[in-house]
């Protein structure tokens, strides 16, 4: 159920421009494919905001890895001069000469950071990883120098005290209040000694984050499962087996087969592998990532990070890090979050127990038919037998869907088609713009009136140099103040088929494609003045709402009729199969919801500890087991979606905020029913959602925007009904 998110930027980078994340026609060449050139042509301006390409699209063909260090040093120096000029000016503080001047500052640094950290996420190499380590501390120190500048804060504080007399419009007043809050939350009111400690904590946290990201990438690659014999891969398609053979050969294991690990605990191939021993090995390899004794043990990094966050929260006057984080979210308090999670958990576990009983009955039946010994359902069996039970109950399995779900068609005739019908958008493939990898597609996005709205890039395929998961980020964020139009990226991790084979998607991958494009629409529709409010720069527990709403179009009959066609014959997906797909929405939701909730509760409990309560590296996994037991989960049968050592969300932008997916889904489920009740894929509804919510970014209160669209506060019953978690009457 839980998809991914806008790219969780390193905290030091977020702070550089005082917002929750970086921002985030020329002659066409008649090329058949996008081109990607090795980064070798030197240019002193390759990382500057003005690239010379449409919408300041990044000039990937002119960027070299050794451009980054000079650009980062120059960017920090430039912004330091800009900040000093703002702080020391003789004119009395005004919104224009202080707040908007801050919004304009650091453009060169933001551009360099955007490019570097995006490339580390999508195409890491030793040089880029070294840069990440080298600049983690300087960037954190630079952010602290900005946010803890006493003269600058004095100007902001003066403006804040008189904010209601300044004649500001509502978005500008909100920006002033949010900027003031950000400085206070960074420690601007602390004494010098406590500020010095906050600086030291932030520097160490930045270094720990860089080390964790690199360890997780290395561990996931090292832990990929090596299989010696092809017969052990029974159940996989010939294309999947060929891809495993190629992966093994690329890793130096010619003649064998390599099964890469994705970021979650449960691996997609568990639904297909007939060999129970291989399934067990695959799941255990996934669950063991980052554990004590591994070459890339991350438990010490996580423990130290938790300790430092707890210490910083205490310095800033909060009971713990969760209280610090949630003060700035729509949820407001840890109690509100825990109340929602604990309301859902018992219903999810009860549903999962019913599912487990049905799976055990199926196992017994199948084993008896084979005249083989029965065995007890284990975690590595769940996905495999759930797929077979789904085929029996719902009449289909994922393998029957895949021939009708080719990536290019789903994107252009599904994702884009829904956006055309709902918002009037049009898309044109660009082959003349450089890309950071040959697999990347580039599209120009036109609004209903024919004007260029944005550029959009899709990097769909998994590779060893890319971090796991799926996300959206902005290569260029929209801002009227900076005269910028958006350049938005979606990144996924779909297994790349062998050369010449089509990319056939599972249903979860289809939903992920729609989900991430929902984030992209949020970025592309942004129409705000100030970059701090651009696109997805909204509270973390609201940012998933537009993306999850966009998922409903994946199963909309009108959309399926366009995109679900056989990749060879072009025949539409049979009506019976479509009906079965739509009827299967609640299948296995107990397990899926339980896996997510256990991770979300683990995140909350880890961040609700004081500095002295944080478990050590040696006791971290015992603490995880204790929490899951106390919250009523059977982790041995349904592991949390992420275990602590590879829980990348909580080491990045979702610390104490992983609950955001389910919190946003309460809104999403209500809005989805509103769409269905009022006409579905209708331009009138799309325009309302766009004008009242998507175009406003973070410039208005999120819940007020929701009410402007739907007409009332969100009701959790819509979510419970969607997931089949309503109490039996």
Buried (B, 14 or more C-beta within 10 A) or exposed (E): BBBBBBBBBBBBBBBBBBBBBBBBEEEEEEEEEBBBBEBEEEBEBBBBBEBEBBBBBBBBBBBBBEBBBEBBBBBBEBBBEBBBEBBEBEEEBBBEBBBBBBBBBBBBBBBBBBBBBBBBBBBBEEBBBEBBBBBBBBBBBBBBBBBBBEEBBEBBBBBBEEBEEEEBEEBBBBBBBBBBEBBBBBBBBBEEEBBBBBBBBBBBBBBBBBBBBBBBBBBBBBBBBBBEEBEBBEBBBEBBBBBBBBBBBEBEBEEBBBBBBBBBBBBBBBBBBEBEEBBBBBBEBBBBBBBBEBEBBBBBBBBBBBBBBBBBBBBBEBBBBBBBBBBBBBBEEBEBBBEBBBEBBBBBBBBBBEBBEBBBEBBBEEEEEEEEEEEEBBBBBBBBBBBBBBBEBBBBBBBBBBBBBBBBBBBBBBBBBBBBBBBBBBBEEBBBBBBBBEBBBBBBBBBEEEEBBBBBBBBBBBBBBBBBBBBBBBBBBBBBBBEBBBBBBBBBBBBBBEEEBBBBBBBBBBBBBBBBBBBBBBBBBBBBBBBBBBBBBBBBBBBBBBBBBBBBBBBBEEBBBBBBBBBEEEEBBBEEBBBBBEEBEEBBBBBBBBBBBBBBBBBBBBBBBBBEEBBEBEEBBEBBEEBBEEBBBBBEBBBBBBBBBBBBBBBBBBBBBBBBBBBBBBBBBBBBBBBEEEEBBEBEBBBBBBBBBBBBBBBBBBBEBBBBBBEEEBBBEBBBEBBBBEEEE
